[in-house]
Amino acid sequence: MTRLPRLPRPPLSAAPGTPAVPAPPRAADRVRTITTADGAALRVLVRGPDDAPLTVVLGHGWTLGSSTWERQTAALTDPARPGPAVRVVRWEQRGHCGSTLGTRPLGIDLLGDDLAAIIDTLAPTGRLVLGGHSMGAMTIMALAAERPDLVRDRVAGVALVATAAGRLDTSRPGFPLRARATGTAQRLIMGALARLPREADRLRSLAPPRLGAHRAAVRRLLFGRDADPLRVRECAELVHGCPAAVVAGYYGPLMRHDMTARLAALRDVDTVVLGGGADRLTPVRCARALGRALPGAEVRILPGLGHMLTVEAPDEVSGVLLRMCAA
């Protein structure tokens, strides 16, 4: 059996409450820093020729990092891939893996502004394909809401992976009792993290990511039944390296966000929605609802897989992006 390449391992935060120190980039990546209007420094990785006719921009999810797109980046920039060259741009979301937070309150619309700044700086012309996992896909939805002309004029395809357009807060009325109890417990935990982030980071430092209990929790929350233990460990390290203040800071915006009525710009774009049949964070209902909001989109549910489709089903996700690039 062919072993997939290992994700780069991110060292843990140098101090409680600070962004995780990024892993060294791969030799093929060029590192750029884009400073936003509110002073956030976004760490960006670029692979492929700068004069490529097509740029693929990939956004990662909450508590994770751009390394979760490594397999897709390798496939898209493989010299043996037929067709014109492709450039891939990945970035670390605010507060993650070396990107700083800036001064504006965290929110999904803010992340859409960050994506716009990255495109305006690194890909001001030419065709685009956009891929987002979880919060990264919500970032693309925010860009489509704020910059519809950019999306309609330049975007050739969009892959929305393991994500939701809204209704993630299950503590509200209308959800089953068990889901409401789980949602309420999550809200209380995140409230405690927001109040005591440094204390939470110190406590987490006593339980390293290699600890079996931590990996088991990540596996249950993020992966399907037959997940590769190596992939689980890599994601457990990413989650462990995300500061408590960042984890808690994004929770409220994620629960409140609702892009369902703001997706008009994506309705005429080649869009594929991928969902995991065993996803606990953005369950199948979220993929189905996104498909109803985007009637022209293709919705694929991958049975037995969890939230981490970019690493659980790398070939499936790569295939969607490769097809969009070829088209």
C-alpha positions as CSV (number, residue, x, y, z in Angstrom):
1,M,0.0,0.0,0.0
2,T,1.4,3.4,-1.0
3,R,2.0,5.7,2.0
4,L,0.8,9.2,1.6
5,P,3.3,12.0,2.4
6,R,3.2,13.1,6.0
7,L,1.9,16.5,7.0
8,P,4.6,18.9,8.4
9,R,4.4,18.8,12.2
10,P,3.7,22.3,13.8
11,P,5.6,23.0,17.0
12,L,3.5,24.1,19.9
13,S,3.0,27.7,20.9
14,A,6.0,29.4,22.4
15,A,3.9,30.9,25.1
16,P,0.3,30.5,26.3
17,G,-2.2,32.5,24.2
18,T,0.2,33.2,21.3
19,P,-0.3,31.8,17.7
20,A,1.3,28.4,17.1
21,V,4.8,28.6,15.7
22,P,4.5,27.4,12.0
23,A,6.3,24.3,10.8
24,P,9.2,25.0,8.4
25,P,7.8,25.2,4.8
26,R,8.6,22.5,2.3
27,A,11.4,23.3,-0.1
28,A,8.9,23.9,-3.0
29,D,6.9,26.5,-1.0
30,R,7.7,30.2,-1.0
31,V,6.6,32.0,2.2
32,R,5.0,35.4,1.9
33,T,3.5,37.6,4.6
34,I,0.5,39.8,3.9
35,T,-0.4,42.5,6.4
36,T,-4.0,43.4,6.6
37,A,-5.5,46.9,7.2
38,D,-5.9,46.1,10.9
39,G,-2.4,44.9,11.3
40,A,-2.8,41.1,11.1
41,A,0.2,39.4,9.5
42,L,-1.0,36.5,7.4
43,R,1.5,33.7,6.7
44,V,1.0,32.5,3.1
45,L,2.6,29.6,1.3
46,V,2.9,29.7,-2.5
47,R,3.8,26.7,-4.7
48,G,4.1,26.6,-8.5
49,P,5.1,29.3,-11.1
50,D,4.1,32.9,-10.5
51,D,3.2,33.2,-14.2
52,A,0.8,30.2,-14.1
53,P,-2.5,31.0,-15.9
54,L,-4.5,29.6,-13.0
55,T,-4.2,30.0,-9.3
56,V,-5.8,27.7,-6.8
57,V,-6.4,29.2,-3.3
58,L,-7.0,26.9,-0.4
59,G,-8.3,27.8,3.1
60,H,-8.1,25.6,6.1
61,G,-10.5,25.0,9.0
62,W,-10.8,26.1,12.7
63,T,-7.9,25.0,14.9
64,L,-6.0,23.5,12.0
65,G,-3.5,24.7,9.4
66,S,-2.7,24.9,5.7
67,S,-0.7,21.6,6.0
68,T,-4.1,19.8,5.8
69,W,-4.1,20.7,2.1
70,E,-0.7,19.2,1.5
71,R,-1.8,16.2,-0.6
72,Q,-4.0,18.4,-2.8
73,T,-1.2,20.9,-3.3
74,A,1.2,18.1,-4.3
75,A,-1.3,16.8,-6.8
76,L,-2.0,20.1,-8.3
77,T,1.6,21.1,-8.7
78,D,2.9,17.7,-9.8
79,P,5.1,18.3,-13.0
80,A,3.6,15.1,-14.5
81,R,0.0,16.4,-14.3
82,P,-1.3,17.1,-17.8
83,G,-2.4,20.6,-18.8
84,P,-1.1,24.1,-18.0
85,A,0.9,24.8,-14.9
86,V,-1.1,25.7,-11.7
87,R,0.0,27.9,-8.8
88,V,-1.3,27.0,-5.4
89,V,-1.7,29.6,-2.6
90,R,-2.4,28.5,1.0
91,W,-2.6,30.7,4.0
92,E,-2.8,30.3,7.8
93,Q,-6.1,31.8,9.1
94,R,-5.7,34.5,11.8
95,G,-4.2,33.2,15.0
96,H,-3.2,29.9,13.4
97,C,0.3,28.5,12.7
98,G,2.2,31.8,12.6
99,S,-0.5,34.3,11.5
100,T,-1.4,37.0,14.0
101,L,-4.8,38.1,15.1
102,G,-4.9,41.8,14.3
103,T,-7.2,44.3,16.0
104,R,-10.6,43.6,14.5
105,P,-13.0,41.2,16.3
106,L,-12.9,37.8,14.8
107,G,-15.7,36.9,12.4
108,I,-16.4,35.0,9.2
109,D,-16.8,38.3,7.2
110,L,-13.4,39.3,8.5
111,L,-11.9,36.1,7.1
112,G,-13.5,36.8,3.8
113,D,-11.7,40.2,3.8
114,D,-8.5,38.4,4.5
115,L,-9.1,36.1,1.5
116,A,-9.8,39.1,-0.7
117,A,-6.5,40.8,0.4
118,I,-4.6,37.6,-0.5
119,I,-6.1,37.4,-3.9
120,D,-5.7,41.1,-4.6
121,T,-2.0,40.9,-3.6
122,L,-0.9,37.5,-5.0
123,A,-3.4,36.9,-7.8
124,P,-4.8,40.2,-9.0
125,T,-5.4,38.8,-12.5
126,G,-6.2,35.5,-14.0
127,R,-8.5,32.6,-13.4
128,L,-9.1,31.2,-9.9
129,V,-10.2,28.0,-8.3
130,L,-11.1,28.2,-4.6
131,G,-11.1,25.4,-2.1
132,G,-12.1,25.6,1.5
133,H,-12.3,23.1,4.3
134,S,-14.8,23.8,7.1
135,M,-14.1,27.4,8.3
136,G,-12.1,27.9,5.1
137,A,-15.1,27.1,3.0
138,M,-17.1,29.6,5.1
139,T,-14.4,32.1,4.3
140,I,-15.1,31.6,0.6
141,M,-18.8,32.1,1.1
142,A,-18.0,35.4,2.9
143,L,-15.9,36.4,-0.1
144,A,-18.7,35.6,-2.5
145,A,-21.1,37.7,-0.4
146,E,-18.8,40.7,-0.2
147,R,-17.1,40.5,-3.6
148,P,-19.7,38.9,-6.0
149,D,-18.1,40.5,-9.1
150,L,-14.8,39.0,-8.3
151,V,-16.3,35.6,-8.0
152,R,-18.5,35.8,-11.1
153,D,-15.8,37.2,-13.3
154,R,-12.7,35.2,-12.3
155,V,-13.6,32.1,-10.3
156,A,-13.8,28.9,-12.5
157,G,-14.7,26.5,-9.7
158,V,-15.3,26.2,-5.9
159,A,-14.9,23.2,-3.7
160,L,-16.7,23.5,-0.3
161,V,-15.5,20.6,1.9
162,A,-17.0,19.5,5.2
163,T,-18.7,22.8,5.9
164,A,-22.0,24.6,6.5
165,A,-23.7,27.8,5.5
166,G,-25.3,28.2,8.9
167,R,-27.3,26.6,11.8
168,L,-24.3,25.1,13.6
169,D,-25.5,26.1,17.0
170,T,-27.5,23.1,18.2
171,S,-28.2,24.5,21.6
172,R,-31.1,26.5,20.1
173,P,-34.8,25.4,20.1
174,G,-35.7,23.2,17.1
175,F,-32.9,20.6,17.6
176,P,-33.4,17.2,19.4
177,L,-32.8,17.2,23.1
178,R,-29.5,15.4,22.9
179,A,-28.2,17.8,20.3
180,R,-29.3,20.8,22.4
181,A,-27.5,19.4,25.5
182,T,-24.3,18.8,23.5
183,G,-24.5,22.3,22.1
184,T,-25.1,23.9,25.5
185,A,-22.1,22.0,26.9
186,Q,-19.9,23.1,24.1
187,R,-21.0,26.7,24.7
188,L,-20.1,26.5,28.4
189,I,-16.7,25.0,27.7
190,M,-15.9,27.7,25.1
191,G,-17.0,30.4,27.5
192,A,-14.6,29.1,30.1
193,L,-11.8,29.0,27.6
194,A,-12.6,32.6,26.6
195,R,-12.5,33.8,30.3
196,L,-9.3,31.8,31.2
197,P,-7.3,31.3,28.0
198,R,-3.8,31.3,29.6
199,E,-4.8,29.0,32.4
200,A,-6.3,26.6,29.7
201,D,-3.1,26.7,27.7
202,R,-1.1,25.9,30.8
203,L,-3.3,23.0,31.6
204,R,-3.1,21.7,28.0
205,S,0.7,21.9,28.1
206,L,0.5,19.1,30.8
207,A,-1.3,16.8,28.3
208,P,0.9,16.7,25.1
209,P,-0.7,15.9,21.8
210,R,0.9,12.4,21.8
211,L,-1.2,11.5,24.8
212,G,-3.6,8.7,23.9
213,A,-6.6,10.4,25.4
214,H,-6.1,13.6,23.3
215,R,-5.7,11.6,20.1
216,A,-8.7,9.5,20.9
217,A,-10.8,12.7,21.4
218,V,-9.6,14.2,18.1
219,R,-10.3,10.9,16.3
220,R,-13.8,10.7,17.6
221,L,-14.6,14.3,16.8
222,L,-12.9,14.8,13.5
223,F,-12.5,11.4,11.8
224,G,-14.5,8.4,10.5
225,R,-14.3,4.9,11.8
226,D,-11.3,3.6,9.8
227,A,-9.0,6.7,10.1
228,D,-5.3,6.3,9.6
229,P,-3.6,6.7,13.1
230,L,-0.8,8.8,11.5
231,R,-3.4,11.3,10.1
232,V,-5.1,11.4,13.5
233,R,-1.8,12.2,15.2
234,E,-1.0,15.0,12.8
235,C,-4.3,16.6,13.2
236,A,-4.2,16.2,17.0
237,E,-0.9,18.1,17.0
238,L,-2.4,20.9,15.0
239,V,-5.4,21.2,17.3
240,H,-3.2,21.1,20.4
241,G,-1.0,23.8,19.0
242,C,-4.0,26.2,18.5
243,P,-4.1,28.6,21.5
244,A,-7.2,28.5,23.7
245,A,-7.9,32.2,23.0
246,V,-8.1,31.5,19.3
247,V,-10.2,28.4,19.8
248,A,-12.7,30.3,21.9
249,G,-12.5,33.4,19.8
250,Y,-13.8,31.7,16.7
251,Y,-16.4,29.6,18.4
252,G,-19.1,32.4,18.7
253,P,-18.7,33.6,15.1
254,L,-18.9,30.1,13.8
255,M,-22.1,29.4,15.7
256,R,-23.7,32.7,14.7
257,H,-22.8,32.8,11.0
258,D,-25.4,32.2,8.4
259,M,-24.6,32.6,4.7
260,T,-27.6,30.8,3.4
261,A,-29.2,33.9,1.8
262,R,-25.9,35.4,0.7
263,L,-24.6,32.9,-1.8
264,A,-26.1,34.3,-5.1
265,A,-22.6,34.8,-6.6
266,L,-21.8,31.1,-6.3
267,R,-25.0,29.9,-8.1
268,D,-23.4,30.4,-11.6
269,V,-20.0,28.9,-10.6
270,D,-19.0,25.3,-10.9
271,T,-19.4,24.3,-7.2
272,V,-19.0,21.0,-5.5
273,V,-20.0,20.3,-1.9
274,L,-18.3,17.4,-0.2
275,G,-19.6,16.0,3.1
276,G,-18.6,13.2,5.3
277,G,-21.3,10.7,6.2
278,A,-19.9,10.4,9.7
279,D,-19.0,14.1,10.2
280,R,-19.9,15.2,13.7
281,L,-19.0,18.9,13.4
282,T,-20.7,19.6,10.1
283,P,-23.1,16.7,9.7
284,V,-24.8,15.5,6.5
285,R,-27.7,17.9,7.1
286,C,-25.3,20.8,6.6
287,A,-24.1,19.6,3.2
288,R,-27.7,18.9,2.1
289,A,-28.8,22.4,3.3
290,L,-25.9,24.0,1.3
291,G,-27.0,22.0,-1.7
292,R,-30.5,23.4,-1.4
293,A,-29.1,27.0,-1.1
294,L,-27.0,26.3,-4.2
295,P,-29.3,24.3,-6.5
296,G,-26.7,24.1,-9.3
297,A,-24.0,22.6,-7.0
298,E,-23.0,19.0,-7.0
299,V,-23.4,17.5,-3.5
300,R,-21.3,14.4,-2.7
301,I,-21.6,12.5,0.6
302,L,-18.7,10.2,1.4
303,P,-20.0,7.3,3.5
304,G,-18.2,6.5,6.7
305,L,-15.8,9.5,6.6
306,G,-15.6,12.3,9.2
307,H,-14.8,16.0,9.1
308,M,-11.2,15.7,7.9
309,L,-12.0,14.9,4.3
310,T,-8.8,16.6,2.9
311,V,-6.7,14.0,4.7
312,E,-9.2,11.1,4.9
313,A,-10.2,11.2,1.3
314,P,-7.3,13.2,-0.3
315,D,-7.8,11.7,-3.8
316,E,-11.5,12.5,-3.9
317,V,-10.8,16.1,-2.9
318,S,-7.9,16.4,-5.3
319,G,-9.9,15.0,-8.1
320,V,-12.5,17.7,-7.7
321,L,-9.9,20.4,-7.8
322,L,-8.0,18.8,-10.7
323,R,-11.2,18.6,-12.8
324,M,-12.0,22.3,-12.2
325,C,-8.5,23.2,-13.2
326,A,-8.7,21.1,-16.4
327,A,-12.1,22.7,-17.2
